[in-house]
Amino acid sequence: MSTTALPKYITDKLQALRDARAAHDKNYQALTDVVTGIARCHQQKKDTEVQSQEAESQWRTLFRKLRGEMTPELQAQHHSR
């Protein structure tokens, strides 16, 4: 069985295809990293908002329990928010 080499214009086109595929893969990975980063930021924002709401609720509950008296502990919690 004999093998014949592909014409130069075909090998050039195949190399161009390989180069384009490699560039696409690199761009796709960069885009995936950006999307992952955005999703992580959204999750961190949600977590922070939940923690803030919980702290607010706890502070208000303690404030009501003390009938509006501002203790040093309450003041510290209020200033740390």
Summary of the structure (lengths in Angstrom):
residues: 81
radius of gyration: 30.5
end to end distance: 80.1
largest distance: 96.8
contacts: 152
relative contact order: 0.06
helix: 83%
strand: 0%
